[in-house]
Amino acid sequence: MKLKTVTKRSGNTVSYDREKIFNAIVGANRDAGKPEYRLERGDVERVTNAVEFAIADHDSIGVEEIQDRVEESLMAYGFFDVARQYIMYRQRHAQRRTAQKKLMDTYRDIFFADSIDSDLKRDNANINTDASMGIMLKLGAEGAKYFTDNYVLPEEFARADKENFIHIHDKDFSLITLNCCQIDLLKLFHGGFSTGHGFLREPNSIRSYASLACIAIQSNQNDMFGGQSINAFDYAMAEGVRKSFKKILKSDLERACEFCDITPNGEINFDICTYSETENPAAVENLTGIVGSKKIAEKIYLQACRDVEEETHQAMEALIHNFNTLHSRAGAQVPFSSINYGMDTSPEGRLATREVLNAIEAGLGNGETPIFPISVFQLKDGVNYNVNDPNYDLFRQACKVSAKRLFPNFVNLDAPYNLQYYKPGDYNSYVATMGCRTRVMSNVNGAEESGSRGNFSFVTINLPKLALEAEGDINEFFRLYDKYINISHDYLLFRSKTIEEKHVYNYPFLMGQGVWMGSDKLKPGDKIGEVLKHASYSIGFCGLAECLVALIGKHHGESEEAQQLGLKIVSHLRQRTDNYTAKEKRNWTTFGTPAESTAGQFQRANRKRYGVIKGVTDRGYMTNSSHVPVYYDICANDKIQIEAPYHALENAGHIAYIEMDGDPTKNISAFEAVVRAMHDANMGYFSINHPVDRDPVCGYTGIIANECPHCHRREVESGTFHIDRLNQVH
């Protein structure tokens, strides 16, 4: 035989080996169907001989050509079932090689590219993918995705995701953990807790409360892939203020008595002597009885109030700095943290709210706008919304800070779908928000509370692709819509079955410290499936605007017909998730997905498949969830009225943005008026965007005119101060 070498796909050459052909046919034969279709050894020898005869005249040959000859010989002898198995074998390996190449290309980009592809970075924006630990984390994530795609996901789910009909979020964690949680700090702190590396006593000062709030967020982030939220930050910090005030008042009293050579008569009544923003005659009277002088008593009390205010200020300043500098997950990621506040009307709760707002307004060391925590002010008529409400001044301060720093955002507890859960004084009955929009409240399996609960995971449906596939046929669109709702639902159940088999010891903080609802009743070796019933399971969507254009030529900002169709589309998903909830006793919800990198990924895939279509695929990103497109010229009130009805349908989470031009810090009343318009339209969660400038030299972020307020640099380029312009992602 003349043939001596075989050229592999890599370009390398190896010596010809007849056994490899023989063994490949044996493998296909083993996978063939019924026994009567399988070959005897003599048949395998005949096919191998036929292949050798076909390639005998070559000095060297490629491996692909040998495989072609194997297929032809099997077919020529009538061994069709074995031939089919051999063809499928080749296809599987071809797909695997393609996936491996994609994975290796990604690894190469992560290792060697000066700047990683934007979608790789946007996939989790709080990871520094230029840093060494960030690179390692990203490598692990891409490897986990590859493993999941090729060895875990059933074909139906993998194909739907690969073809961009749906997007499986955080696929790298699909075998490991769940999404996010709202942490009830008071529940966690009482009696102390462990981070897994030592036990921490119950905190006894506002500084400790603020510090341990950061530790709790960081520890829980290491057990989950999504965001971490404190659902009642002001209520938790108020307890810390009370403890600090007791210690400070006792210390100030002792120092005053020592300085004035007074022998104290009696002890402080801490039920009376509490922190107050104004005068506290009862406290002064109690202290007067101890020191014998009303004048000295007044000074002691006022000094203690000033001292606890300063300590709270320092605690909140440290908290903001810690949230933006502490790391988790191999030192590569700042925890995606959120805090909700504004409802505690006690003097201590008000102080904590005031000082955290002051800390956010002051910014970081160079005046930079702090990215974390996502700050959320909870609005409620009778608490802080109206001029005569006890916390109205804090609402006004929140508007002032947001006008400068983009945060806080606002949750509307008066919206009917939030108000139904509200119980005065019960902070766990107040709807809170995690990260950029996630909402968890209803519960078919227990208490309907915000604390100690979170989202299991979610899947996003590519609405414009369904519309383009349907070619304007609305009935066909809804047929496809139902198909991919079913696939999304089935995938989440598939994912859940894996996580339900995990044990408490797999989540030493989330479950081991009783952070998650019901987990305090479990032992370390128990499985967690029983308590996952309190999670939400969400199906979301992206690109409603582009979907409507593809179906009827206009989006919901342009016509009432489109608006009604848009509401029908989202209502359909909500009806499906409600039906799943009733049937399965699992908290299924409808999500106005925070698209992030998905909006770009979907858009590029749609453009590649269907070409450039005006209003559908002609921009870099499709529009997030149910928003009116940001490029569409529309007045604020019209945008509010159009988007508001969708919030009532999107019970897994939603958000609305309104853009303000210029510097809103110059007109806080106008800023407040926009917030009130969104509240009164029954929007559930919303934010106001406006231009924020960044000095690229010192890092100051805020409004910059001709001179940086921090470093006083005056750099002129083409007549304009050189700045970077920042905006929140829509």
N, C-alpha and C positions, 0 to 999 in steps of 0.2 A: 504494500500500500504506500502511495506516494506521500500522503498527508503527514506532516510532522508537528505543526504548531497550530494553536487556536488563539485568536485575538479576543481578549475579554472586552467588556464594555468600557473599562477604564483605559484601554489602549495597551495594556500589558499583554505579553504573549506567554503562553504556557505550553508544555508538551501535550500533544493529543493523547487522550485517555478514553478508550472505548468504554470502560466501566461507567463513566459518568453518563453516557447516553443510556446504557442499559439500566442504571439505577433510577434515572429520571422516568423512564417508561414504567419501571416497577412501581415507583411512587404514584404515578397517575393510575396505574392498574389497581393499586390498593384502595384508592379513593373512588373507584368506579361503583356503580349502583349495585344491581342484583348480582349474585354470584355467577349466574350464567353468562353475564356480560364480561366477566374478567378473563384475562389471558392466562394460558398455561406458560410454563417457562420456555417451552419450545417456540411459542408465538412471539414472546419477547425477544428471543434470539433472532427470529426471522426479521422482525421490524428493525432491530439493531443492525443486522447485516444489510438490510435495504438502505438504511441511512448511510452506512459506511460506503456502500457501492455508489450512492449518489454524490458523495463528496470526495471520492477516491482520487480524482484527477487534480485536486488542489494541493499546492505546497503548504498554504496556510489559509485559514478560513475564520470568519467571525462567528461568535457564539450564537448570534441571532439567526444566522443562516442555517446553522446546525439544527436549531430548534424548529425552523420552518420545515426542514426536511423530515424531522420527527413527526410533525403534524401531518404532512403529506403522506408519509408511509403508513401511519395508523389509519388514515382515511382510505388509502388504496387497498388495504387489507380488510376493510369493512369493520374495523374496531372503533366504531363511532363513539361509544360511551367513554372509552378510555381516552380517545382523542379530545372529547369535550372536557374531561378532567384535566388533561394536559394543557389545553388552551386556557382554562380558568386558572391553573397554576401560574402560567406565564403572566396573565393579567394581574393576579394578586401581587406577584413580585414586581411587576412594572409599576403598579400603584405605590408599593412600598418604597421602591427606589425614588419615585417622584417625591414622596413625602419626606424621605431621608435627605434628598437634595435640598428641599425647601427648608428643612430643619438646619442642615449644615450651612445654608446660605444665611439663615437667621443668626446662627452662632457666629459666622464670619462677620456679619454686620455689627453684632454686639461687641465682639472682640476688637475689631479693627477699624470700623467706621468712625470718623470724627464726630459725627452726630447720627445717632440711630434714627431710622425711619420714624416719622412723627407719630404714626399710629402705634408703634411699639411703645413710644413714650407716653402717649395719651391713654394707653390701656390702663395705666394706673399712675396718675400724674404726680402722686406724692412719693414716688420712688425715684431716687437719683440714679439713673441708668448710665451715668458716666463714671460713677464711683465703683471701686473694686467690689464691694459687697452688693451693690446694685446690679453689677454685671453678673455676679454669681446667682443672685436671686432670679434675674431674667433668664439665665441659662437653664436653671431648674424649672422655671415656669414653662419655657418652650419645650423642654424635654417631657414634662408632665402632659402637656397638650398633645404632643406626638404620641405618647403612650396611650392616652385616652382615645384619640382618634383611631388608632390602628389596632388596639387590643381590647378596648373596653366597650365603646359605644356600639349598640346595634346599628346595622346598616341604615335603617330608616332615619335615625337621628343624625348619624354622621353625614349622610347625603344632604339632608335638609339644611344642616349647618354649612357644609362645604359649598353648596350651591347658593348660599345666602338668602334662602327663604326665611330662615330664622337665624338668630345669633345666640349661641350658648355662652352666657357670661361666666367668666372666671372658670373656664373649663379645666385649668390646671389644678383647681381645688375640688373637682367634682367627686373625687373618691376620698376626700379628706375631711372637709368641714362645711359649715353653713355660713350665711352671709353676715348679718349684723345684729346688734342688740342695743336696747335702751337700758342703761344701768341705773337702778334705783340706789343711789349712793347711801341714803340713810339706812336702808336695809342691809347693805354691804358693810357699812362702818360699825354698826352696833355690835359690840362684842369683839371687834377686830377681824382680821382676815389674813390669809397667807397668799403670797405670790408664787409659792412653790420653792422658794429659797429662803424661807424664814417667815415667822409669824409677826404681823404688825399689830400692835395694840390699838384699841379704839382711839382715834385722834381726840385731842383735848384743847385744840386751839384753832383759830381760823387759818393760820399758816399751815398746820398739819392737815386740815381738811382740804385746802387747796392743793397741797403737795400730793396727798394720797388720791385726790381726784385724778391727777395726771397718771399716777401709778396704776390706778384701776383701769383707765383707758388703755394704757400701754400693755398691761397684762392681758386684758380681754382681747386686744388686737392680735396678740400672738396665738389665740385660739380660734380666730375667725378670719375670713378673707375680706370682709367688707368694713363698713364704718362703725364707729362706736359713738353712742350718744348718751348724754346725761339728761334725763327727761324732766327733772325738776331741780336745776342747779341752784336756784335761789333758796329753795327750802332746805337743801342740804347745807349750803354755806351758812345759812342763818343759824343753824345749830352750832356751827363752829364759832360764829361771832358771839353767841351767848356764853359759850364756855370761855372764850378769851376774855370777855368783859368781866366775868366773875373773878378770874385770876388777876386781871389788871386792877379792878376795883379793890380787891383785897390787898394787893401789893401797894397801891397808892395810899390806902388807908394806913398801912403799917409804916410807910415812909413818913407820912404826915405826922403821925403820932410820935415817931422817933424824933423828927425835926423840931416839933413844937413841945416836946417833952410832955405828951399827954398819955395818961393811962386810959386805954379804951374801956368803955363801960357797955358790955354786951357784945353781940355779934351782928354781922350784916344779915338782913332778911333779903335773901336773893329773889324771893317771890315779888318783892317790892322794888328792890334796887336792880332794875334792868336798864339796858341801854335805851336811850331816847334821843331823837333828833332835836327835840326842844326841851323845855323845862320838865322836871319830874319832881314835883313837890313832895310826893310820898317818899321818894328815895332820899331827898335832902333831909326830911324829917327823921327818917330812920338813922341816917348818918349823924345828924345833930345829937341824937340821944346817945350815940357812941362817943363822940369827941367833945360834946358840951358846947359847941359853937356852930351856929348856923352858917356863918361866913366861911369857916374852914370846911364845913360839910359841903357847901356849894362848890368850893374850889376843888375838893377831892372828887366830887361827882363829875364836874365838867371836865376835869383833867382826864379822868378815866374814859369819858366819852371821846375826847380828842385822841387819846392813846389807842383806843380800839379802832377808831376810824383810820388812823395811820397804819396800824397793823393790818387792817383789812385791805387798805390800798396796796401795801407791800405784798400781801398774799396774792391779790389778783394780778398785780404786775408780774410776779414770779410765775403764776399760772399761765399767763399768756406767753411768756418767754419759754416756759417748759414745753408747752404744747407744740411750739415751733422748732424745738431743738432736740427733744428726746426722740429716740429711735426704737424701733422694734423690728422683728424679722431680720435677723442677721445684721443689724445695724444699718440697713439700707433704706428704711422707710419710716417717715414720720407718720404716726397713727392718724387716720382720717377721723378726726374728732368733731363732735358737735355738742353744744350746750343750749338748753332751753330755759328761759327765765322770764320774769316780768309779772308773775302772778302773786308772789308772797307779799302781803301788805304789812307784815310785821316790821318794826323798825330795823331789826337785824337783817331780814330778807331784803328790805329796801336798800340798806347800806351795801350789801353784797352786790346787788344789781347795779347800783350807782357806780361802785368802784370797778366792777369788771368792764362797764361801759367806758369809764375813764381810762382804763388800761388799754382797751382796744383803740380808743381815740389817740392816745399817746403814741401807739405803735411800738415797734421794736427798737433796738439800740440806735440805729441810724434814722429812725422815724419811718421804717418800712411798714407797710400795711401787713398785719399778721394774717396769714392764710388760714391758720387754724387757731382756735376751734371755729367751725362754722357756727356763727352766733345767731340764735333764733329768739326773737322777742314774741311772746304769746299775748295776743290782743284779746281783751274781753270787756264787753260793755258792763259797767258797774265796778270794774276793778281798775282799769287803766285807760279806757278808750275815750271817755268824756272829761271835760274840763274839771268837773267836780269829783271825779273818781279819785280814790286815795293814791293810785300810782300813775296818775296822768302825767305828772312831772317826769317820771321815768320813761314813759312813752315819748314824750317830747325830747328827752335826752337821747333816746334810741334813734329818733329821726335825725338829730344833729350828728350823731356818730356815723350813722349809715350814709349820710350825705357826704361825709369825708372819706369813709373807709369801705364802702360797699356793703358792710355788715353793721348791724344785724339785718337778717331777713325777718319776715313777719308771718306768724301762724295766726289764723283767724278762728278763734274758738267759738265765735258767734255764727259761723256758717252752719246751717241746719244739720249737715252730716257730721259735724264735730260737736255741736251743741247737745245732740241727743245723748252723749256720754257724760256731759259735764255735771259734776256734783260739787257745790261750793265747799272749798276747804280741802277737798280730796285731790292732792296733786297727781295721783295716778289716773284720775279721770280726765285730765287735761291732755288733749292730743298734742303730741310732740313730734319732732321731725328729726330724722337721721340724715346727715350729710346733705346732699343737694335736693332730696325730696322724699325719701322713703317714709311711709306712714304705716303704723301698725296699731289697730285699736279693737276692731270687732273680734270676737272669739266664740266659736260654737262649742268649745270644749272647756270653758271655764270663765274666770273673771275677765271682763272687758276693760283692760287697763293698759296704760302705755308703758309702765315700768316692767323690767324683767322679761321683756319679749322682743322679738325681732323677726326679720324676714329670713326664710330658709334659703331661697334662691329665686332667680327669675330668668325668663327667656324673652327675647324680643323678636317680634314679627316684622318683616320688611314689607310694609303695606304698599309702597310704590311698585315693587316687583310683582305683587299679586295683581295689581291693576294693569300693569303692562302685559302680563301673561294673559289676562282676560280680554285684552284688546278692546276695552271700553264696554264690554258686556257685564253689567252690574250683577246679574244672576250668577255668571261664571265667577266673578270676583268673590262673591259670598260663598260659593262652593269651595273655592281654593282657600278662602279665609277659614272656613270651618275645618278644612283638612289640616291646616297648620296650627290652628288652635288645639286640635286633637293631638298633633305630634308634640307640641309644646307641653301640654298637660301630661302626656305619657312619658316624655323625657324627664320631667320633674319628679314623677312617681318613681321612675327608674333610678334617678339620682338619690331620692329619699331612701329607697330600700337599702342602699349601701350605707348611708350615714346612720340610719336607724340601728344598724348592727354595731355601731361604735359604742364604746364604754365611757363612763364618767371619767376614768383615768386618762382618756385621750384628750380631755378638755379640762385640765387641772384647775383653771381659774373659772371659766364660764360655767361649768357644771360642778366642779369640785368645791367651789366657794359659794354655791347657791345663787349665782347671779341670774341664771335663767329660771323662769317660773317653774316651780315644781321640782327642780333639781336638788333642792335642799333635803328632799325626802329620799334621795337615792344614795346608795353606797358606791364606793369606788369601782367595784366590779360589775355594777349594773349597766345594762344597755340603756341608751338614751331615747329609744324610739317612743316611749310613753310620753315624754315631755315635749317632743317635737310637735305634738298636736297643738301646742300654743303658738307655733310659728305661722307666718303667712307664706303662701306659695303663689308666686305672681307671674302672670303672663302680660307682657308689655308690647308696645308697638312704637315704631319710628316712622316719620315721614307722612303724617296724615295729609299735610298740605300738598305734597307732590303726588300722593295717591289720588286726591280729588282732581288735580289738574289732569292726570292721566285718564281718569274716568269721564269727566264732564267738561274739561277745558278750563276750569277756574278753581281756585282754592277758597276756603271758607272766609277769608278776609275780603273776597271780591264779590261774592253773591250769596243771597239767602238760600238758593237751591243747594249750593255747595255746603253751606253751614248745616242745613238739615240732613244732608247725606253724611257729613262728617259726624254729626251726633248719632245718626243711625249706626254708623260703623263702630264707634266706640261703645254705644249702648249694647250692640250685639255681643261684643267681647265681655262686657260687664254681665249681661244675662247669662252667658255661658259659664263664667266663673262663679256666679251666684248659684247656678244649677249644680255645678261640681261641689260647691260647699254644702248645699242641702243634701245631696246624694251621698257624699263620702264623709261628711262630718270632719272636713279638713278646711282650713281657712284660705280658700282660693280668692285671689284679688286681681283687679285690673290695674295695670301700671302705665302711667305716662312716662316711659323709660327715659332716664338720663342717658342719652345716646353716647356721648363722649366719642371714642374712636369708632364706635359702630356706625355713626352717621356718615363718616367718611368711607368706611369699608363698604357699606351697603351702596353708597352712591357710585363708587368706582366700579363695583361689580355690575350694577345696573347699566352704567354707561358702556361698559365693555360688551355687555350682552345685547343691549337695545339701541346703542348709539346715543348721540347727543340730542335730547328732546327738550325744547324750551319749556321752562317751568317745572321740569321733572328731573332731568339728569344734567342740566347745563351749569350747575354750580359745584363747588368742591365738596360741600356737605349737604345732605338733605336736612330738612327741618326737624328739630327735636319734637317728639311726641305730638301733642295737639296744638302747638304754637302756631300763630300766624307768622309767616316768614319774616325774618328780621329785615330783609331788603325791601319789603313792601311798605310803601308810604301810607301810614294810617295814623289817625289821631289816637291819643292814649285812651280816651273814654271808649271809642269804638273797639279797640283791641281788647279792653277789659270786658266789655259786654259780650264779645264773641267767644273769648276763651273761658270765661267764668263757668258756663254750664258744663264744661268737660270735667272740671274739678270734682263735681258731685258724682261723676261716673268712675273716676280714677281713684278708687279707694285704697290702692297700694301706694299711692304717692303721685304728686303733681307739683308744678310750680308755674308761676307766670312772671315775666319780666316786663318792665316798662323802662324805656330809655328816656333820660333827661339830658338835654344839651347844656353846655356851660357849666358853671360852678354852683351846684345846689346848696353849698354851705352859705351862700349869700342870701338864700331865701328858704329858711326852714319851714315856714308856713306853707309854701308851695309844695315842698317835699311831703309834708304831712297830708296835704290835700290829696295827693296822688295815692298815698297809703290808704286814706279814708275811702277813696273811690273804689279801690280794690276790695277793701273790707266790706263796704256796703253792697258790692255786687256779688257777695258770697263766694269770692275766691277763697281757697283754703290755705294756700301758702304762696308767698309772693316776695318779690325783691325789686328794687329800683336800681337800674344800671346808670352809670354816668361816666364820663371820661376821668380816668385816674392816670396821672403822669408818674414816671419813674426817672430819677436822675441816674444815668448809667455809671456814674463815677462813685457816688457815696451810697447809692441804693435807696435814698429817700423816696417814698411813694406818697402821693397826695396831689394837690393842685399846685402846679408850678407855672408861674407867669414868666418873668424875665430873670428871676434869681431863685436858686434853690433855698428854701427856708432853713434847711439843715446845715449845709456846708457853705452857703452863700456864694456858690460858684456862679459865675456869669459867663457862659460859653455861647458864642453866637455862630451859627452856621446858616448862611444864606438869610441872615436877618432874623432867625428864629432860635430861641434857646433849644439846645439839642436834648431831647427827651425820648424815652420810650413810652408808648401809650399802652396802658393795660385795660382790659375789659373782662368781665366774667364771661365764660363760655355759655352760649345759649343752647 
